[in-house]
Amino acid sequence: MIELPLPTELFSRRANRPVAARIIHLPTEDAARKVDSVWWTSLGGKTRKNEIDGAWDWALTVQACQWDWYTDCYAIETLEDGEIQGAMAVYAAAWSILAPGQLALDVARLATAPQNRAWLPLSESAPLYQGVGSALPTHAILWSKDLRLEGRLILNVRKRDYAHGFYIRRGFVATNRVFDDRVLLELPAQP
Ligand SMILES: CC(C)(COP(=O)(O)OP(=O)(O)OC[C@H]1O[C@@H](n2cnc3c(N)ncnc32)[C@H](O)[C@@H]1OP(=O)(O)O)[C@@H](O)C(=O)NCCC(=O)NCCS
């Protein structure tokens, strides 16, 4: 069992230095107040619509997880301001594609706050914080190992998105599961 909160670090582009952060369970209230109500407020509808997570409702996602022993929602919070810089919903477990008969953790939703995406016009020095997209899956790998799933993860991305190359560069493999513009990536068993 992994103890939370788990201390971690992000890199602040504004301060040009690492800053302390922590991985926490995402409570419904924080999902509503610190994610749904703030992440998209200063971005136009079209920009939001173009993002894969533009319509995600994190408070609803957390509520849906609440009574499900096999699902958990996490967030990464910067200690200096208490803001949520990214969130992730993980389901245990789904069938592995690369290792038939084995299970993997399903990272069903994962997103950094829009201010941390270089291609969105949110901050003069966007991305504000770097490291969210690496830290949350690292936590999912630990949980997968804890469940004796050997670190296997699956994750679905849009082929055209930055996320596709981002996770391929981190060892995920494109599987043959393709739905419209999406592809299921899998991180194989980790040493
Ligand atoms: C995909 C996604 C999660 C990546 O998150 P992120 O927080 O931007 O990821 P990181 O900050 O860890 O890494 C981004 C880049 O910054 C770099 N970086 C990270 N920490 C850094 C540091 N301390 N110093 C310098 N560079 C750093 C990484 O190497 C990476 O570069 P690369 O793309 O050349 O490999 C994010 O873009 C996102 O939320 N996209 C929209 C939602 C989505 O597509 N989700 C996935 C499907 S569910």
Ligand as a Chemical Component Dictionary entry (heavy atoms), coordinates in Angstrom:
data_LIG
# 
_chem_comp.id                   LIG 
_chem_comp.type                 NON-POLYMER 
_chem_comp.pdbx_formal_charge   0 
_chem_comp.three_letter_code    LIG 
# 
loop_
_chem_comp_atom.comp_id 
_chem_comp_atom.atom_id 
_chem_comp_atom.alt_atom_id 
_chem_comp_atom.type_symbol 
_chem_comp_atom.charge 
_chem_comp_atom.model_Cartn_x 
_chem_comp_atom.model_Cartn_y 
_chem_comp_atom.model_Cartn_z 
_chem_comp_atom.pdbx_ordinal 
LIG C1  C1  C 0 0.457  14.641 -21.991 1  
LIG C2  C2  C 0 0.590  15.471 -20.729 2  
LIG C3  C3  C 0 -0.041 14.761 -19.543 3  
LIG C4  C4  C 0 2.083  15.692 -20.457 4  
LIG O1  O1  O 0 2.204  16.383 -19.231 5  
LIG P1  P1  P 0 3.323  17.466 -18.899 6  
LIG O2  O2  O 0 3.092  17.898 -17.511 7  
LIG O3  O3  O 0 3.401  18.472 -19.966 8  
LIG O4  O4  O 0 4.621  16.567 -18.945 9  
LIG P2  P2  P 0 6.062  16.951 -18.393 10 
LIG O5  O5  O 0 6.102  18.367 -17.916 11 
LIG O6  O6  O 0 6.468  15.883 -17.447 12 
LIG O7  O7  O 0 6.946  16.831 -19.701 13 
LIG C5  C5  C 0 6.776  17.731 -20.782 14 
LIG C6  C6  C 0 8.132  18.041 -21.391 15 
LIG O8  O8  O 0 8.864  18.829 -20.454 16 
LIG C7  C7  C 0 10.085 18.208 -20.160 17 
LIG N1  N1  N 0 10.410 18.413 -18.761 18 
LIG C8  C8  C 0 9.777  17.855 -17.678 19 
LIG N2  N2  N 0 10.385 18.259 -16.542 20 
LIG C9  C9  C 0 11.395 19.090 -16.935 21 
LIG C10 C10 C 0 12.404 19.810 -16.239 22 
LIG N3  N3  N 0 12.507 19.765 -14.914 23 
LIG N4  N4  N 0 13.258 20.569 -16.967 24 
LIG C11 C11 C 0 13.191 20.602 -18.303 25 
LIG N5  N5  N 0 12.275 19.920 -19.032 26 
LIG C12 C12 C 0 11.399 19.179 -18.347 27 
LIG C13 C13 C 0 9.892  16.722 -20.476 28 
LIG O9  O9  O 0 11.115 16.105 -20.786 29 
LIG C14 C14 C 0 8.942  16.782 -21.638 30 
LIG O10 O10 O 0 9.634  16.958 -22.860 31 
LIG P3  P3  P 0 9.463  15.920 -24.094 32 
LIG O11 O11 O 0 8.039  16.040 -24.559 33 
LIG O12 O12 O 0 10.448 16.420 -25.074 34 
LIG O13 O13 O 0 9.740  14.553 -23.599 35 
LIG C15 C15 C 0 -0.066 16.877 -20.919 36 
LIG O14 O14 O 0 0.428  17.471 -22.073 37 
LIG C16 C16 C 0 -1.590 16.861 -20.975 38 
LIG O15 O15 O 0 -2.240 16.922 -19.941 39 
LIG N6  N6  N 0 -2.172 16.795 -22.200 40 
LIG C17 C17 C 0 -3.626 16.869 -22.363 41 
LIG C18 C18 C 0 -4.355 15.670 -21.799 42 
LIG C19 C19 C 0 -3.856 14.364 -22.392 43 
LIG O16 O16 O 0 -3.575 14.267 -23.575 44 
LIG N7  N7  N 0 -3.772 13.329 -21.541 45 
LIG C20 C20 C 0 -3.270 12.012 -21.915 46 
LIG C21 C21 C 0 -4.366 11.073 -22.289 47 
LIG S1  S1  S 0 -5.460 10.654 -20.968 48 
# 
loop_
_chem_comp_bond.comp_id 
_chem_comp_bond.atom_id_1 
_chem_comp_bond.atom_id_2 
_chem_comp_bond.value_order 
_chem_comp_bond.pdbx_ordinal 
LIG C1  C2  SING 1  
LIG C2  C3  SING 2  
LIG C2  C4  SING 3  
LIG C2  C15 SING 4  
LIG C4  O1  SING 5  
LIG O1  P1  SING 6  
LIG P1  O2  DOUB 7  
LIG P1  O3  SING 8  
LIG P1  O4  SING 9  
LIG O4  P2  SING 10 
LIG P2  O5  DOUB 11 
LIG P2  O6  SING 12 
LIG P2  O7  SING 13 
LIG O7  C5  SING 14 
LIG C5  C6  SING 15 
LIG C6  O8  SING 16 
LIG C6  C14 SING 17 
LIG O8  C7  SING 18 
LIG C7  N1  SING 19 
LIG C7  C13 SING 20 
LIG N1  C8  SING 21 
LIG N1  C12 SING 22 
LIG C8  N2  DOUB 23 
LIG N2  C9  SING 24 
LIG C9  C10 SING 25 
LIG C9  C12 DOUB 26 
LIG C10 N3  SING 27 
LIG C10 N4  DOUB 28 
LIG N4  C11 SING 29 
LIG C11 N5  DOUB 30 
LIG N5  C12 SING 31 
LIG C13 O9  SING 32 
LIG C13 C14 SING 33 
LIG C14 O10 SING 34 
LIG O10 P3  SING 35 
LIG P3  O11 DOUB 36 
LIG P3  O12 SING 37 
LIG P3  O13 SING 38 
LIG C15 O14 SING 39 
LIG C15 C16 SING 40 
LIG C16 O15 DOUB 41 
LIG C16 N6  SING 42 
LIG N6  C17 SING 43 
LIG C17 C18 SING 44 
LIG C18 C19 SING 45 
LIG C19 O16 DOUB 46 
LIG C19 N7  SING 47 
LIG N7  C20 SING 48 
LIG C20 C21 SING 49 
LIG C21 S1  SING 50 
# 
